[in-house]
Amino acid sequence: NLDRRRESSRFAARDRRGKEADIFADLKVVIPIVDEATVTHVDRIAILRVALTLCRLRKVATKSLLECLDGFLAIVDLDGIILYVSESVSIYLGLTQ
């Protein structure tokens, strides 16, 4: 009975990890994040940070804000880590998003 419970628990944990991986894969597709050609792995915390930043940005600013800005938008945390840059960054700095 104990072995059966352990097996059931392992299966549930494996299923949960699989669902989490699917959710993060879906999230990675819809958020602007570093191009995979230059970065081999983007961790889950980075994906969550960018997603949270975009949620906060959408709450505060409308879509027209980025269209009105004559330049680009960069969001940086208190540690100086770049969380988000708008697509127009390549025009002004020659960098890819």
Secondary structure, 3 states (H helix, E strand, C coil): CHHHHHHHHHHHHHHHHHHHHHHHHHHHHHCCCCCCCCCCCCCHHHHHHHHHHHHHHHHHCCHHHHHHCCCCCEEECCCCCEEEECCCHHHHHCCCC
